[in-house]
Amino acid sequence: MALLIRSLLAALLALAAALATAADARFMALSYHEVLADNEPMTPTAVRASDLARQFAWLQANDYHPVSVDQILAARAGGPPLPPNAILLTFDDGFLDVYTRAFPLLKLFNYPAVIALVGKWMDVPDGQMVDYDGKPVPRGKFLNWDQVREMQTSGLIEVASHSYDLHHGILANPQGNTQPAATTRLYANGRYEDDAAYLTRLRADLRDSISQHTGKAPRIIVWPYGRSNRAAQEVAAQLGMPIGLTLIDGFNDAATPTAVWKRQLIENSPSLQAFAEMLRVTWDPSPARSVEVDPGTWPPGEDGLSPTLDRLLTLSPNIAFVRPAVIRDGREMALFPTNLRPVAIDQLNHIAWQTERRAGVPVFIDLPAAWLDEPELVADLARQVNFAGLRVRAAPDSAAAERIRQAAGRWVWPLQMAYAVDQPPTQAQWAHLRAGDLLVLPASEENIAAVPREMAGRVLFEFDPALPPASVARRMNRLEADGFRQFGVAGFPESLMGPIFPSLSLRWQPQLR
């Protein structure tokens, strides 16, 4: 008994130490871009210099402390803890106004920061144009190396890579979509890059093009558009950049992997009140609302995607469970390139990308049950298709589902899992449900009664579309009144005028906090 007590005490002390370390290393990173004068036209990712000055003054007056990457790494390694309310300031894209407007403020407040440079843009000669995401911008709008060296010499500025030439889209599919170069397989001459060509392209691009100008190789990769995957992160680490910055919202602590630090994007020069709320208030995310999209139901030879996108845009769910295969002549046929199945048409990447970009709805691929035992098939899916998550017919503690997660996670990041089961899980299975993952349950009275209220944010109840719409709407309203705000339909509403629409649509829902 004494040994057991000592073991429990040691475990509790270790846990307390781990929690203390996490708290001591907690910080929020902010992602700035342009810093404009008050009389310049606003752009979506810009902040006005006057607003930036107010934000810095507010940080100083309210016990917020901008810190350096060195301080963060030291705290994570058990060294001096970070101050309370630690902030990492970052400025992306290398605009000249970082030097002319942000740098004087950083010196005035003695605030450290990270600047992220795109190598190809820096190499454009004076007087020529930079191809800034398809838009020509004069080279004079960007920093030169003398200015970069001056900022680095101040001791306040760390120079990071924003890639050499990944800050643009590349052709991603036969339909002509362009998608982020760092995470997309290039489609050219009717073929896609294989693993070797893709990784070779990343290694060539992420090479050090900075130290020849600054005398110091970057240790940070700021992923263009915040998009990367585990394979790309590994390449960056091999090339001396183990620290990666994303555009995922939230706080970082000692448990946040160094390769994927989160950052809050600063947009549209927020007011001081909005800026303060962003730092002080952690808003609950919108509740999950889902529908299913089955391309196999679209009329052959007709455009089924456009009307689907129109209805999604009006309905505004935030999950579309999309099926990756169709049945043709009694055979299952994939909608993406793979040697492991007959292929009906290479269309799934186009469907998923348009659903995300045009309708604003993240896509979860609804895996057929048999695919749970085929991680290589799912890896092919992840290579070719941009998606947010996978829906699997398995419990959270399923070894097969974990193999699927690993296979897809090399090429898709971040990857969420939705576990579709018929009945509530055991206590042990609840414990296996990772942060950000969902449990999808049929919306039966028995299942609803069996789910603890404290797990409401982890469960999505799914309704049978064959039920009378008025009955489904009443049950959705009752669920929401009882605190279970996450639900969906195991189908796709053909009519947006029926009674389900105002109950299911996020457009009609108050965003309770």
Salt bridges, closest charged atoms under 4 A:
GLU40 OE1 - ARG101 NH1 3.24
ASP51 OD1 - ARG54 NH1 2.85
ASP63 OD1 - HIS65 NE2 2.71
ASP70 OD1 - ARG219 NH2 2.63
ASP92 OD2 - HIS33 NE2 3.63
ASP92 OD1 - ARG263 NH1 2.89
ASP93 OD1 - HIS162 NE2 3.06
ASP93 OD1 - HIS167 NE2 3.28
ASP133 OD1 - HIS167 ND1 3.03
ASP146 OD1 - ARG149 NH2 2.49
GLU158 OE2 - ARG219 NE 2.66
ASP165 OD2 - LYS120 NZ 3.45
ASP165 OD1 - HIS168 NE2 3.50
GLU193 OE2 - ARG201 NE 2.79
ASP195 OD1 - ARG185 NH2 2.90
ASP195 OD1 - ARG383 NE 2.81
GLU234 OE1 - ARG410 NH1 2.77
GLU292 OE1 - ARG323 NH2 3.18
GLU292 OE2 - ARG391 NH1 3.54
ASP294 OD2 - ARG323 NH1 3.20
GLU332 OE1 - ARG341 NE 2.80
GLU356 OE2 - ARG227 NH2 2.51
GLU356 OE2 - ARG357 NH1 3.98
ASP366 OD1 - ARG391 NE 3.43
ASP366 OD1 - ARG393 NH1 2.82
GLU374 OE2 - ARG341 NH2 2.53
ASP380 OD1 - ARG383 NH1 2.99
GLU402 OE1 - ARG405 NE 3.47
GLU402 OE2 - ARG434 NH2 2.90
ASP437 OD2 - ARG405 NH2 2.45
GLU445 OE2 - ARG475 NE 3.56
GLU445 OE1 - ARG478 NH2 2.71
GLU462 OE2 - ARG391 NH1 2.88
GLU480 OE2 - ARG289 NH2 3.48
GLU480 OE2 - ARG485 NE 2.98
GLU494 OE1 - ARG311 NH2 3.93
